[in-house]
């Protein structure tokens, strides 16, 4: 699965199963490069409740939802507001970013 967690390092914090939490501060969002045009999508009630659907319709996969949210300064789908617009980067830019930042 391709998500923001793939490019974070592990923190020193351990959960109750003995696994390290990903360190959110190692996500290099400032290094994201837009080489292609973005797509502007307005959040409707349908997309607020099912943000993965907006990603699927844009990319034919829903796995980039975390990255799209972070690029739009949203921590999670709970931060979405009906009527606001989000910018969806081109799929090629997301894939390049993931490849270049793989830890």
Secondary structure, DSSP 8 states (H G I E B T S, - for coil): --SGGGG--EEEEE-TTS-EEE-GGG--GGG----S--EEEE--HHHHH-HHHHHHHHHSSSTTHHHHHHHTT-SSGGG--TT-EEEE--HHHHHHHHHHT--
